[in-house]
Amino acid sequence: MTLRTPAELADALPYLLGYRPEDSIVLVALHDGERRGRFGGRARLGIPANADDWPSVAEQLAQGLVKGSARRGAPPESMVAYLCQEPARGESGREVMERLRTLAQLLRTACGRLDVPVIEALCISDGRFWSYCCPGQGCCAPEGQSMGMPGTSVLAAAATYAGLQVRGSLWELTARLIPWETEVAEQEVALDRASTALVPRILDGENRAAVAQETLGLAQQVMFRLADAPPVSGTRPADLRDDGLLEHEEAATLILGLQDRTTRDRAAEWMEGDEAVPALRLWRALARRCVGSYREHAAAPLTLAGWVAWSTGDELEAREALAMALGVDPDYLFARLLHQACNEGLDPESVRRCLRAEHTGRVAGETEQPRELAASSPAPVHLPGSMARSQSPEAMASSGGFESGGSDSVGSHSVGSHSVGSGSAGVVAQPPGTASRRRRRARPTGSGETRPSRRTPGAGSGRRRRPIDGVSSAGDGPGRAAEGASGHSRARRDCGRHGAEEDT
């Protein structure tokens, strides 16, 4: 279909991103300008509250999108820019537009320095839009133009027919992953107790494997509990249900246990089949429990949530979760590698194959040498129930790089004479890895049990994947706190980087 006017471009933005952006700068690349151009990459950043930061943000966003598109072999020929912000108390939409005019000009000049013109720049506020590219005075009404009712345009009908969905606002998406504002004291006390009990054991080489067993076994128990819970309607009620099924002490034990890199890597094996949905719900719930001075500990569950979302096809939640993980710990290497690969449009199957091979090799090695393993353990660890079914952790072998996912086409539209659609991804990235500790003979990956809920991390499944819960606003519940720095970063880093191991 053809998009010819600023109104149609403004209406198209939620369908290009998959959600309604808030307090956001959005740049959208256009390709093949001489023919019927198409939409390419999209880039979004929050609007800084301090106007002194606007020049650097405009440069960062423009360079990131242009260079990222060039790496994929298709540098943009032009751009469309959007500034989305709701009015503050006592402020009108027009005043927002005027206040952000300087930012719009900075975006246009930043793109212009890269020889990529901005052919349209729109401000969207209070249900109306304004163009910063009007040819002269009197072109646009001072009060702007109405956006119309959501979902009533021709584009909305076409998107619905094509199966494209708008998953609410960005806040509704990220609210599933940010910490509580209520019950903070109780959870922080539980985290303090867990830190005192677990950190010395994780740093002790003799007890580290036992902590990993306990962590993975407890995670399995909670996943069984979540999977057995009756369904509810709406994402907020669903999150509140999951929060009620996870005790403070359980959450604290899991959060601290996942700071160990090898334990986290084994937890990442719950990435597909019937394991994926309860695992994603658990990682979200743990991210919401990283409160107070333990905010930096959220990097592990946020990264796991992003990985499972990406593995199951939800790139939108994956990008946001991984970006949030880097927000609390910019040096978290596993999140950086996954975030880069996801943004490049690469195929997660390469990572899945690596994790499947690690799981298969570990199980094969333990099965072939039971007597040797028993003789090397003078005091076996006895764990109750399903906790005893977890395997001891091994260093994850990160051999084999990401592979290109090929074309990522989502349809064909046009902007005036510019046709719109997404481009293809063709970048191969090789993440650094760690060698496995001993050579093992691998079994075929299809040799696992048939019930995913009763297996150790990473066992394959022939069942179809369950869809991940959609994002919509429903119900009330505990609020969420803004991100903050962790006062326990040293202990977390010690746990995650024990010995000479790298956090991958």
C-alpha positions in Angstrom: 0.0 0.0 0.0 1.1 3.6 -0.5 1.8 6.2 2.2 1.8 9.7 0.7 1.1 12.2 3.4 2.6 13.2 6.8 -0.7 11.9 8.4 -0.1 8.5 6.9 3.5 8.5 8.1 2.4 9.5 11.6 -0.2 6.7 11.6 2.4 4.2 10.4 4.8 4.6 13.3 3.3 2.1 15.8 3.2 -0.6 13.0 6.8 0.0 12.1 8.0 -0.5 15.7 5.3 -2.9 17.0 4.4 -0.6 19.9 3.5 3.0 20.6 6.7 4.9 21.5 6.7 7.4 24.4 9.2 10.1 25.1 11.1 8.8 22.1 13.3 9.9 19.2 12.7 7.5 16.3 14.7 7.4 13.0 13.5 5.3 10.1 15.8 4.6 7.1 14.5 4.7 3.5 16.2 2.9 0.6 15.8 2.9 -3.2 14.8 6.5 -3.3 15.0 6.8 -7.1 12.5 4.1 -7.6 9.8 3.1 -5.1 11.8 3.3 -1.8 11.2 1.0 1.1 11.6 1.3 4.9 14.8 -0.2 6.3 16.2 -0.1 9.8 14.6 1.7 12.7 16.4 3.3 15.7 14.9 4.6 18.9 16.3 6.5 21.9 14.6 8.2 24.8 14.4 12.0 24.7 16.9 13.4 27.2 15.4 15.7 29.8 18.5 17.9 29.6 18.6 19.8 26.3 22.4 19.9 26.6 22.5 16.2 25.8 20.5 16.6 22.6 23.4 17.2 20.2 25.3 14.0 21.3 22.1 11.9 21.2 21.2 13.2 17.7 24.7 12.2 16.5 24.6 8.9 18.2 21.3 7.9 16.7 22.1 9.1 13.2 25.5 7.4 13.1 24.2 4.2 14.6 21.4 3.8 12.1 23.5 4.8 9.1 26.5 2.7 10.0 24.3 -0.3 11.0 22.5 -0.1 7.7 25.8 0.1 5.8 27.1 -3.0 7.6 24.1 -4.9 6.3 25.0 -3.7 2.8 22.2 -1.2 2.3 23.1 2.3 3.5 20.0 4.6 3.7 19.3 7.2 1.1 17.0 9.3 3.3 15.3 9.3 6.7 12.0 10.0 8.4 12.3 11.4 12.0 9.7 11.2 14.7 9.7 13.0 18.1 7.0 11.5 20.4 6.3 13.1 23.8 3.1 13.7 25.8 2.6 17.2 27.3 3.6 17.8 30.9 1.0 19.2 33.4 -0.2 22.5 32.1 1.6 22.1 28.8 -0.1 21.8 25.4 0.9 19.7 22.4 1.9 22.7 20.4 4.2 23.8 23.2 5.8 20.4 23.2 6.3 20.7 19.4 8.0 24.1 19.8 10.1 22.9 22.7 11.4 20.0 20.7 12.0 22.0 17.5 15.7 22.4 18.3 16.1 18.6 18.7 14.4 18.1 15.3 16.9 20.5 13.7 19.8 18.7 15.4 18.6 15.4 14.0 18.3 16.9 10.5 21.8 18.3 10.6 23.3 15.1 12.1 21.8 13.1 9.2 22.8 15.7 6.7 26.5 15.5 7.7 26.3 11.8 6.8 24.8 12.7 3.4 21.4 11.2 4.4 18.7 13.9 4.2 15.7 13.8 6.5 12.7 14.1 4.1 10.1 14.4 6.9 10.3 15.2 10.6 7.2 14.9 12.7 6.3 15.7 16.3 3.5 13.5 17.8 1.9 14.8 21.0 -1.5 14.7 22.7 -3.1 12.8 19.9 -2.0 15.3 17.2 1.0 15.7 14.9 3.0 18.6 13.4 5.6 18.6 10.6 8.9 20.3 11.0 9.4 20.2 7.2 6.6 22.5 6.1 7.7 24.6 3.0 6.4 27.9 4.4 4.2 29.7 6.9 0.5 28.6 6.9 1.2 25.1 5.6 0.1 23.4 8.8 -2.5 24.5 11.3 -1.1 25.9 14.5 -3.1 23.3 16.5 -1.7 20.5 14.4 -3.6 17.7 12.8 -5.5 14.9 14.6 -4.1 11.4 14.6 -7.6 9.9 14.6 -8.8 6.9 16.5 -6.2 4.1 16.8 -6.9 1.1 14.6 -9.4 2.9 12.3 -7.1 3.8 9.4 -6.6 2.0 6.1 -3.1 1.1 7.3 -4.4 -0.4 10.5 -6.8 -2.6 8.5 -4.0 -3.7 6.2 -1.7 -4.4 9.1 -4.3 -6.5 10.9 -4.9 -8.4 7.7 -1.1 -9.0 7.4 -1.0 -10.2 11.0 1.0 -7.3 12.3 0.2 -6.3 15.9 0.7 -3.2 18.0 1.5 -4.3 21.5 0.5 -1.2 23.5 2.9 1.4 24.7 6.6 1.1 25.4 5.9 1.6 29.1 3.5 -1.3 29.2 6.2 -3.5 27.7 9.0 -2.5 30.0 6.8 -2.5 33.1 6.9 -6.3 33.0 10.7 -6.1 33.7 11.3 -3.2 36.1 11.5 -3.7 39.9 8.7 -3.3 42.4 8.0 -0.1 44.2 6.1 -2.0 46.9 7.5 -4.8 49.3 11.0 -3.5 48.6 12.1 -3.9 52.2 11.0 -7.5 52.5 12.7 -8.5 49.3 15.9 -6.7 50.0 16.2 -8.4 53.4 15.8 -11.7 51.7 18.5 -10.7 49.2 20.8 -9.7 52.0 20.4 -13.2 53.7 20.9 -15.0 50.4 24.0 -13.0 49.6 25.5 -13.8 53.0 24.8 -17.5 52.5 25.6 -18.0 48.8 28.4 -15.6 47.8 31.1 -17.4 49.9 29.9 -20.8 48.6 30.0 -19.6 45.0 33.5 -18.2 45.5 34.6 -21.5 47.0 35.5 -23.9 44.2 34.4 -27.0 46.2 30.9 -25.7 46.9 30.2 -23.9 43.6 28.8 -26.9 41.8 26.4 -27.6 44.7 25.1 -24.0 44.6 24.6 -24.4 40.9 22.6 -27.7 41.5 20.5 -26.0 44.1 19.8 -22.9 41.9 18.8 -24.9 38.8 16.7 -27.4 40.8 14.8 -24.5 42.5 14.3 -22.8 39.2 12.8 -26.0 37.8 10.5 -26.3 40.8 9.2 -22.7 40.3 8.8 -23.3 36.5 6.7 -26.4 37.2 4.6 -24.2 39.6 4.2 -21.4 37.0 3.3 -23.9 34.3 0.6 -25.5 36.5 -1.0 -22.1 37.4 -4.4 -21.4 35.9 -4.4 -18.8 33.0 -5.6 -15.3 33.5 -6.5 -12.6 31.0 -4.2 -9.6 30.6 -0.4 -9.2 31.1 -0.6 -7.2 34.3 -2.9 -9.8 36.1 -0.6 -12.5 34.6 2.5 -10.9 36.1 0.7 -10.4 39.5 -0.2 -14.1 39.5 3.4 -15.1 38.8 4.7 -12.7 41.6 2.3 -14.4 44.0 3.7 -17.9 43.1 7.3 -16.8 43.9 8.4 -16.4 47.6 10.9 -13.7 48.6 13.5 -16.2 49.7 13.1 -18.3 46.5 13.6 -15.2 44.4 16.6 -14.1 46.4 18.2 -17.5 46.1 17.7 -17.6 42.3 18.9 -14.1 41.7 22.1 -14.7 43.6 22.7 -18.1 42.1 22.3 -16.8 38.6 25.2 -14.4 39.2 27.5 -17.4 38.5 28.2 -17.5 34.8 28.1 -21.2 34.3 24.8 -21.5 36.2 23.3 -18.7 34.0 24.5 -20.4 30.9 22.9 -23.7 31.9 19.7 -21.8 32.7 19.8 -20.3 29.1 19.2 -23.9 27.8 15.5 -23.5 28.7 15.0 -21.7 25.4 12.5 -23.6 23.3 9.5 -25.9 23.4 7.3 -26.1 26.5 10.2 -25.0 28.7 10.4 -21.6 27.1 7.2 -20.0 28.3 7.6 -20.8 32.1 11.3 -19.9 31.9 10.5 -16.5 30.4 7.9 -15.9 33.1 10.4 -16.8 35.7 13.1 -14.5 34.4 10.6 -11.6 34.2 9.6 -12.2 37.8 13.2 -12.3 39.0 14.0 -9.1 37.2 11.1 -7.5 39.0 12.6 -8.6 42.4 16.0 -7.0 41.9 15.1 -4.1 44.1 17.0 -1.4 46.0 20.8 -1.9 46.2 20.5 -5.2 44.2 19.4 -3.4 41.0 22.6 -4.4 39.1 21.9 -8.1 39.8 19.0 -7.8 37.3 21.5 -8.1 34.4 21.4 -11.9 34.6 17.6 -12.4 34.6 17.0 -9.6 32.1 19.6 -11.1 29.7 17.9 -14.5 30.1 14.5 -13.0 29.4 15.9 -11.3 26.3 17.5 -14.5 25.1 14.3 -16.6 25.5 12.2 -13.9 23.9 14.6 -13.8 20.9 14.8 -17.6 20.7 11.0 -17.8 20.5 10.6 -15.1 17.9 9.7 -12.1 20.0 12.4 -9.6 18.9 10.6 -6.6 20.4 10.7 -7.9 24.0 14.2 -9.3 23.4 15.6 -5.9 22.4 14.0 -4.1 25.3 15.1 -6.7 27.9 18.7 -6.8 26.6 18.8 -3.0 26.4 17.6 -2.9 30.1 20.3 -5.4 31.1 22.9 -3.2 29.5 21.4 -0.2 31.3 22.0 -1.8 34.7 25.4 -3.2 33.7 27.0 -1.9 30.5 29.8 -4.4 30.8 27.6 -7.5 30.8 29.2 -9.3 27.8 26.4 -11.9 27.3 23.8 -9.1 27.0 26.0 -7.1 24.7 26.6 -10.0 22.3 22.9 -11.0 22.2 21.8 -7.4 21.8 24.1 -6.8 18.9 23.1 -10.0 17.2 19.4 -9.3 17.7 19.7 -5.8 16.3 21.6 -7.1 13.3 18.8 -9.4 12.4 20.9 -12.6 12.9 19.5 -16.1 13.4 19.3 -17.3 17.0 19.5 -20.9 15.8 23.3 -20.7 15.9 23.1 -20.0 19.7 20.5 -22.7 20.2 22.7 -25.3 18.5 25.6 -24.3 20.7 23.5 -24.7 23.9 22.0 -28.0 22.7 25.5 -29.3 22.0 26.8 -28.2 25.4 23.8 -29.9 27.1 24.2 -33.1 25.1 27.9 -33.3 25.7 27.6 -32.7 29.4 24.9 -35.4 29.8 26.9 -37.8 27.7 30.0 -37.3 29.7 28.2 -37.7 33.0 26.5 -40.9 31.8 29.6 -42.5 30.4 31.7 -41.9 33.5 29.4 -42.3 36.5 32.0 -44.2 38.6 34.7 -41.7 37.9 32.4 -38.9 38.9 31.3 -40.6 42.1 34.9 -41.4 43.1 35.8 -37.7 42.6 33.1 -36.6 45.0 33.9 -37.6 48.6 30.6 -36.1 49.9 27.7 -36.2 47.4 25.2 -33.4 47.7 21.7 -34.7 48.5 18.9 -32.5 47.4 15.2 -32.9 47.9 12.7 -33.7 45.1 13.3 -32.3 41.6 16.3 -30.3 42.8 18.4 -33.5 42.7 17.6 -33.9 39.0 19.8 -30.8 38.0 23.2 -31.5 36.6 26.4 -29.8 37.9 27.5 -26.8 35.8 30.1 -26.8 33.1 31.8 -23.9 31.3 29.8 -23.1 28.2 31.6 -23.8 25.0 30.8 -20.7 22.8 32.2 -22.1 19.6 30.4 -21.4 16.4 29.3 -17.8 15.5 26.0 -16.2 14.9 24.6 -16.7 11.4 22.7 -14.3 9.2 19.0 -14.7 9.3 18.6 -13.7 5.7 15.8 -11.5 4.5 13.5 -10.0 7.1 10.8 -8.7 4.9 7.6 -7.5 6.5 5.7 -6.3 3.5 5.8 -3.6 0.9 4.5 -0.1 1.3 5.5 3.2 -0.2 6.0 6.8 1.0 4.9 8.9 -2.0 7.3 7.5 -4.5 9.1 5.5 -1.8 8.1 1.9 -1.3 8.3 0.6 2.3 9.5 -2.7 3.6 12.3 -4.0 5.7 15.7 -4.9 4.4 17.8 -8.0 4.8 20.5 -8.8 7.3 23.8 -10.3 6.2 26.3 -9.8 9.0 28.2 -12.7 10.6 29.5 -12.1 14.1 31.8 -14.4 16.0 31.4 -14.1 19.8 34.3 -14.9 22.0 34.0 -18.2 23.8 35.5 -20.4 26.4 36.7 -23.8 25.8 35.0 -26.7 27.5 36.9 -28.2 30.3 37.2 -31.7 28.9 36.4 -33.5 25.7 33.1 -35.3 25.5 31.5 -37.6 23.0 28.1 -36.0 21.9 24.9 -37.9 21.5 22.2 -36.9 19.0 20.2 -33.9 20.2 16.9 -35.7 19.7 17.6 -38.3 22.5 16.0 -36.3 25.3 12.7 -37.1 27.1 9.4 -36.2 25.7 8.2 -34.0 28.6 10.1 -30.8 28.7 8.9 -29.8 32.1 10.7 -32.8 33.7 14.1 -32.4 32.0 17.3 -30.6 32.9 18.1 -27.3 31.0 18.3 -27.4 27.3 16.6 -30.7 26.4 15.0 -30.4 23.0 11.3 -30.7 22.3 9.4 -31.7 19.2 6.3 -29.8 20.4 5.2 -26.6 18.9 6.2 -23.5 20.9 3.6 -21.7 23.0 3.2 -18.1 22.1 4.7 -15.6 24.6 2.1 -13.5 26.5 1.3 -10.4 24.6 1.6 -6.9 26.1 -1.5 -5.0 27.0 -2.6 -2.9 29.9 -5.0 -4.5 32.3 -5.6 -4.5 36.1 -3.7 -2.9 38.9 -0.9 -4.2 41.0 2.4 -3.3 42.6 4.2 -0.4 41.0 7.7 -0.6 39.6 10.8 1.4 40.6 13.2 3.2 38.3 16.6 1.6 37.6 19.3 2.3 40.1 22.9 1.4 40.8 23.7 -1.6 42.9 25.7 -1.3 46.1 26.7 -5.0 45.8 28.3 -4.8 42.4 31.6 -6.2 43.7 30.1 -9.3 45.1 28.1 -9.8 41.9 31.1 -9.4 39.7 33.1 -11.8 41.9 30.4 -14.4 41.5 30.0 -14.0 37.8 33.8 -13.9 37.1 35.1 -16.5 39.4 38.7 -17.4 38.5 39.8 -16.5 35.0 36.4 -17.1 33.4 35.0 -14.3 31.2 31.3 -13.2 31.5 30.0 -14.6 28.2 
